[in-house]
């Protein structure tokens, strides 16, 4: 049986938050001992919308630094910046040659943005094919994916299967790995939606200082029932706090009848989890050149497989060596 090769991607459009840590980074770190994993910073995906070039560059370096601070070991899990591996974009075009326009146009983000009116970049239409290239170029077998990304993974699987059928066995067909439901952290202010990278009172950034963490939890939405219990439908805010506490500390609330006590426990658990990450991040941030070298070394380690994959695809399609 071939070893598991796992890809976890992050888009540098904002600061990493508690949901990223619990839902993506921590499983990635836990799998380092027995899984060949890659942490991908998908900076090209950040260009599908209007953006500040300096901010994209700064967030890319920040995300790499936070990953290191959180415990990603680049010797076992390369941290790869997408744009530093040119085979991602070459395979992107080759895969576009087996992708139907309708398949790309049905992707939810393009449908929503184009329906809203205003300018829409062509890259927003085609980036799901680039996402497929991100996966297939490294012979990935397992991709952690939530409901909001399932459509993109299915496109990657469809394109790999179609290409293999038409042109011969070329790509590994990846499988989806469903994250633990308890690791799905919701926005503290809007507990019916996932916590996101944008600023606001309902998110907790991994580098937020203790007072910001405390305020975010204190302002978390609860309800009028005044009972601490898990009830996703009737008490989504309280349920979210209970899930955060369990994910951060591995325990349930000690006081089943007080929202104030619950919020204090959540604050303490989150702060216990984030304090070491902030401290390590400060150490890494002193020498950004060291982080850049780690990224360069990671790219050098994974690129040979990407080159081999693109070579197979080019040959299968009939291109000259």
Secondary structure, DSSP 8 states (H G I E B T S, - for coil): ----EEEEEE-SSS--BHHHIIIIIHHHHHTTTTSEEEEEE-GGGGGGS---HHHHHHHHHHHHHHHHHHT--TTTEEEEEGGG-THHHHHHHHHHTT--HHHHHTSHHHHHHHHT-S---HHHHHHHHHHHHHHHTTT--EEE--GGGHHHHHHHHHHHHHHHHHH-S-S---EEE---GGG--B-SSSTTSB--SS-STT--BTT--HHHHHHHHHT----SS-----BTTTBHHHHHHHHHHHHHHS---S-TT-HHHHHHHHHHHHHHHHHHHHHHHHHHHTTHHHHHHHHHHHHHHHHHHHHHHHHHHHHHHT---
